[in-house]
């Protein structure tokens, strides 16, 4: 398998530090699982590990414990918990930015409407002849 540093590494040597998570599969647990077996005559390894992907909820609730009970060696290559938290934080940040932009746009529309209304009132006042610069109290 291709690792973070771009090397083709056998599955037996994969670790959480060098495993490259395929794009789009960040929300799943990735694990190397194997029931280790050796040839009793030669001592040569006859079992082959494999990379397996599991859904977060199922893995945490039952799969991990079940694999351990069945004698599997489980090496977790990718835990999606951190990725999910980052995604939630990014979503909250984007939502807050969107809300701030909406509030600013609403405030700008309000200011523009007030300015237009004031300009209209001043134009009406000038049109009616009350725009000589003096108020009633000044006379």
HELIX and SHEET records of a PDB file:
HELIX    1   1 UNK A   11  UNK A   13  5                                   3    
HELIX    2   2 UNK A   56  UNK A   58  1                                   3    
HELIX    3   3 UNK A   59  UNK A   63  3                                   5    
HELIX    4   4 UNK A   64  UNK A   69  1                                   6    
HELIX    5   5 UNK A   80  UNK A  127  1                                  48    
HELIX    6   6 UNK A  136  UNK A  138  5                                   3    
SHEET    1   A 3 UNK A  50  UNK A  55  0                                        
SHEET    2   A 3 UNK A  28  UNK A  34 -1                                        
SHEET    3   A 3 UNK A  73  UNK A  78 -1                                        
END                                                                             
